């Protein structure tokens, strides 16, 4: 799971003042390499998990090739290609500088692995960011031809919608707005019944809300994975979290374009020192019941219609289709606002510009934006920030838009992640650099 790593690096978290935390959380909060290299939820563990997934995909593709590439195996081929592209995308998104076409040809990417390993120790070199993105795009385009929904449990596979949602994330980062829109055409501008229905959570207890969030029968959930993680415990283990004191900055009614409260219901186990939205239900699989040992697993939603639709709205903004984006954003925000009134709560360009004014050098992607586009993109980014709290997606917007982050720690100087700070790219894990993989500059 990358959730804790990315979330703790973002501006969603604050020093709550809890007396203790895991060392990796403090390192993530300060954009440092994790000194622990084998524990779950560490940077190195996620690096290895991605390359293990890539190895599985490559072995499947090799087997299909050896069987003569029969059309009957096209669905498996498609899923293997998309899975390989996804894992490389997550690696380059975390361990490299943000995608910028003017520097991508020289920026250090990650090794793009397309063949199973045959040597005991294989030496790799880092592809450039441009090369990695080209490989990802090639795998996506080829994989999309073959992916299918023909699975007993399609939500646990790269089904058609999940593959398109991932592709839309990739093309949003790359700045190909037409692709983002065409991929999401099945959603349309009013995806009724396809977004998360928070009203159904109102009558549920905390545990049932956790189970519901990652359930396979929830329409918005497109790709679910069962992850070896303790992310469900972090609201009391991680000192750097969403705090009760600072919650209004992100979730207060003043942040709502309708000026109303949101559906998001937070809970706490420590008197609101830290808060959590019920998203993660932990299943503890005992390996020895007597000794009380085993492994924790959580169903995490990696791709959803909620993100897919927000990507579409942003692409409409960047295409200059402000009226369409405005209507779509109003529709999305209405599903997050319990007292939304379609007669009185109408979104307008004036409201968006007033609520999200342009601040010089705040949002600086590699492409240019007009003042109106900037205000709408900020509104969408803040909407995405709220919807995916605890899930780490905010970090990728921080990188994409080059947003400055200031982390304060009790009795220590503030730590500021400035624009183009080298620490925006995680440092290569020690076990990978020890075999010759080039480190990131610091």
Residue pairs with C-beta under 8 A, 6 or more apart in sequence:
1 40
1 41
1 46
1 227
1 228
1 229
1 231
1 298
1 300
2 46
2 90
2 94
2 392
3 229
3 231
3 300
3 390
3 391
3 392
4 25
4 28
4 41
4 229
4 231
4 234
4 238
4 392
5 28
5 41
5 42
5 43
5 46
5 94
5 392
5 426
6 94
6 392
6 393
6 394
6 395
6 396
7 13
7 390
7 391
7 392
7 394
7 395
8 25
8 28
8 29
8 238
8 240
9 28
9 29
9 31
9 395
9 398
9 405
10 392
10 394
10 395
10 398
10 405
11 394
11 398
11 403
11 405
11 406
12 242
12 250
12 385
12 389
12 390
12 394
13 29
13 238
13 240
13 241
13 242
13 407
14 240
14 241
14 242
14 243
14 245
14 246
14 408
15 29
15 239
15 240
15 243
15 407
15 408
15 409
15 410
16 239
16 240
16 241
16 243
16 273
16 274
17 239
17 243
17 273
17 410
18 236
18 239
18 270
18 273
18 274
19 239
20 239
21 237
21 238
21 239
21 240
22 237
22 238
23 34
23 35
23 36
24 34
24 35
24 36
24 39
24 41
24 42
24 43
25 234
25 237
25 238
25 239
25 240
26 239
26 240
27 33
27 34
27 35
28 34
28 43
28 240
29 240
29 407
29 409
29 415
30 407
30 409
30 415
31 415
31 417
31 421
31 423
31 424
32 423
32 427
33 43
33 426
33 427
33 429
33 430
34 42
34 43
34 44
36 42
36 44
37 44
37 45
37 429
37 430
37 431
38 44
38 45
39 45
40 228
40 229
40 230
40 296
41 229
41 230
41 231
43 94
43 426
43 427
43 429
44 429
44 430
44 431
44 432
46 94
47 91
47 95
47 429
47 432
48 429
50 87
50 88
50 90
50 91
51 87
51 91
51 113
53 83
53 84
53 87
54 83
54 84
54 87
54 88
54 113
55 113
55 116
55 117
56 83
57 80
57 81
57 83
57 84
57 87
58 80
58 84
58 113
58 114
58 115
58 116
59 116
60 76
60 77
60 80
61 77
61 80
61 81
61 84
62 115
62 116
64 70
64 73
64 76
64 77
64 80
67 73
69 77
74 145
74 146
75 146
75 147
75 148
75 150
77 143
77 146
78 142
78 143
78 144
78 145
78 146
78 147
78 148
78 158
78 163
79 143
79 146
79 147
79 157
79 158
80 143
81 139
81 140
81 142
81 143
81 146
82 139
82 140
82 143
82 144
82 147
82 158
82 163
82 166
83 158
84 114
84 139
85 135
85 136
85 139
85 140
85 143
85 166
85 170
86 158
86 166
88 110
88 112
88 113
88 132
88 135
88 136
88 139
89 136
89 166
89 169
89 170
91 110
92 109
92 110
92 129
92 132
92 133
92 136
93 173
93 396
93 399
94 425
94 426
95 110
95 425
95 426
95 427
95 428
95 440
96 107
96 108
96 109
96 110
96 129
96 132
96 425
96 440
97 103
97 107
97 108
97 129
97 420
97 424
97 425
98 366
98 399
98 400
98 402
98 424
99 129
99 133
99 173
99 174
99 366
99 400
100 107
100 366
101 130
101 175
101 366
102 366
103 129
104 128
104 129
104 130
104 133
105 128
105 129
105 130
106 128
107 128
107 129
107 130
108 126
108 128
108 129
108 425
108 438
108 440
109 126
109 127
109 128
109 129
109 130
109 131
109 132
109 133
110 126
110 127
110 132
111 124
111 125
111 126
111 127
111 437
112 127
112 131
112 132
112 135
112 136
113 124
114 135
121 435
123 435
123 436
124 435
124 436
124 437
125 437
125 438
126 437
126 438
127 135
133 174
136 170
137 170
137 174
140 163
140 166
140 167
140 170
143 158
143 163
144 163
144 164
144 167
147 158
147 159
147 160
147 163
148 159
148 160
149 159
149 160
149 161
151 157
151 159
153 216
155 162
155 216
155 221
155 222
155 223
155 224
156 216
156 223
156 224
156 225
156 226
157 223
158 166
158 223
159 222
159 223
161 186
161 222
161 305
161 308
162 222
162 223
162 302
162 303
164 183
164 184
164 186
164 308
165 183
165 222
165 223
165 303
165 304
165 305
165 307
165 308
165 311
166 223
166 303
167 179
167 183
168 179
168 180
168 183
168 184
168 308
168 311
168 312
169 303
169 307
169 311
171 177
171 179
171 180
171 183
172 180
172 311
172 314
172 315
173 396
173 400
175 318
175 365
175 366
175 367
177 315
177 316
177 318
177 319
178 315
178 319
180 311
180 312
180 314
180 315
181 312
181 315
181 316
181 319
184 308
184 309
184 311
184 312
184 315
187 194
187 305
187 308
187 309
187 312
189 324
189 327
189 328
189 331
190 328
190 331
191 305
191 309
193 219
194 219
194 220
194 305
194 309
195 219
195 220
195 305
195 306
195 309
195 332
195 335
196 218
196 220
196 304
196 305
196 306
196 335
196 387
197 219
197 335
198 263
198 264
198 335
198 336
198 338
199 263
199 338
200 212
201 209
201 212
201 263
201 265
201 278
202 263
202 265
204 212
206 267
206 278
207 278
207 281
209 265
209 278
210 232
210 278
210 279
210 280
210 281
211 281
212 218
213 278
213 279
213 280
213 281
213 301
214 221
214 224
214 279
214 280
214 281
214 298
214 299
214 300
214 301
215 221
215 299
216 224
219 305
220 304
220 305
220 306
221 301
221 304
222 301
222 303
222 304
222 305
222 308
223 301
223 302
223 303
224 299
224 300
224 301
224 302
225 299
225 300
225 302
226 283
226 297
226 298
226 299
226 300
227 297
227 298
227 299
227 300
228 295
228 296
228 297
229 296
229 297
229 298
229 300
230 237
230 282
230 296
231 280
231 298
231 300
231 390
232 280
232 281
232 282
232 296
232 298
233 282
233 296
234 241
234 390
235 241
235 268
235 269
235 274
235 275
235 276
236 269
236 270
236 274
238 274
240 407
241 274
241 275
241 276
242 250
242 266
242 274
242 275
242 276
242 389
242 390
243 273
243 274
243 275
244 268
244 271
244 272
244 273
244 274
244 275
245 272
247 266
247 275
248 254
248 255
249 255
250 382
250 385
250 386
250 389
251 262
251 264
251 266
251 386
253 259
253 260
253 261
253 262
255 382
255 386
256 262
256 333
256 337
257 333
257 347
257 351
257 352
257 355
257 379
258 333
258 337
258 340
258 345
258 347
260 337
260 338
260 339
260 340
260 345
261 337
261 338
261 339
262 336
262 337
262 338
262 386
263 336
263 337
263 338
264 277
264 336
264 386
264 389
265 277
265 278
266 275
266 276
266 277
267 275
267 276
267 277
267 278
268 274
268 275
268 276
276 390
277 389
277 390
279 390
279 391
280 298
280 299
280 300
280 390
281 298
281 299
282 296
282 297
282 298
283 296
283 297
283 298
284 294
284 295
284 296
284 297
285 294
285 295
285 296
285 297
286 292
286 293
286 294
287 293
287 294
287 295
288 294
300 391
301 391
306 332
306 387
306 388
307 384
307 387
307 388
307 393
309 328
309 332
310 332
310 380
310 383
310 384
310 387
312 328
313 325
313 328
313 329
313 332
313 380
314 325
314 376
314 377
314 380
316 322
316 324
316 325
316 328
317 325
317 373
317 376
317 377
317 380
318 367
318 369
318 373
318 377
320 373
322 349
322 372
322 373
322 376
325 376
326 347
326 348
326 349
326 352
326 376
327 347
329 347
329 352
329 376
329 379
329 380
329 383
330 345
330 346
330 347
332 383
333 340
333 347
333 383
334 340
334 342
334 345
336 383
336 386
336 387
337 345
349 372
352 375
352 376
352 379
353 371
353 372
353 375
355 375
355 379
356 374
356 375
356 376
356 378
356 379
356 382
357 375
358 371
358 374
358 375
361 419
362 378
362 403
362 404
363 369
363 374
363 377
363 378
363 381
363 401
363 402
363 403
364 401
364 402
364 419
365 400
365 401
365 402
369 377
377 401
381 397
381 401
384 393
384 394
384 397
385 393
385 394
385 397
388 394
397 403
398 405
398 424
399 424
402 419
402 420
404 416
404 417
404 418
404 419
405 416
405 417
406 414
406 415
406 416
406 417
407 414
407 415
407 416
407 417
408 414
408 415
409 415
417 423
417 424
422 440
422 441
422 442
423 442
425 440
426 440
427 439
427 440
427 442
428 437
428 438
428 439
428 440
433 439
